[in-house]
Amino acid sequence: MAERLRLVVDTNVVVSAALQPLGNPARALFLALNQHQTFVSREILDEYQDVLFRKKLKVTRQEAGGILDFVREHTQLVRPLFHIYACKDPDDDKFLECAIAASADYIITGNKKDFPDEIGKTRIVNPREFLALPG
């Protein structure tokens, strides 16, 4: 069996997966949650929930709830120990903080331009790049 990677998934990947269940973000999210170790912080879970339940997304409450339940069941909660200020959008720093706390190998995001290329040993990849990784 291939090595289990340690991952953090950006909210935009979760939302894209909800909106397009057959797209690369959905495939990447499913792979991350089912075959690897995926980590979240309380702040990330709160953001997933806030965004998925926005009316303008046109995701039903049942779909949003189902996705959140699945994410909660298939992730490990970590508590970041310090703040990081490295993203172009300060709201994205929470993903770096989580990645450092989890010793993550990758952050999967649809918004690579807002992140540094890497932080510590954690590389930033988009869903397509994640799906193309060996293994």
Secondary structure, DSSP 8 states (H G I E B T S, - for coil): -----EEEE-HHHHHHHHH-TTSHHHHHHHHHHHHSEEEE-HHHHHHHHHHHT-GGG---HHHHHHHHHHHHHTEEE----S----SSSGGGHHHHHHHHHHT-SEEE-S-GGGS-SEETTEEEE-HHHHHTS--
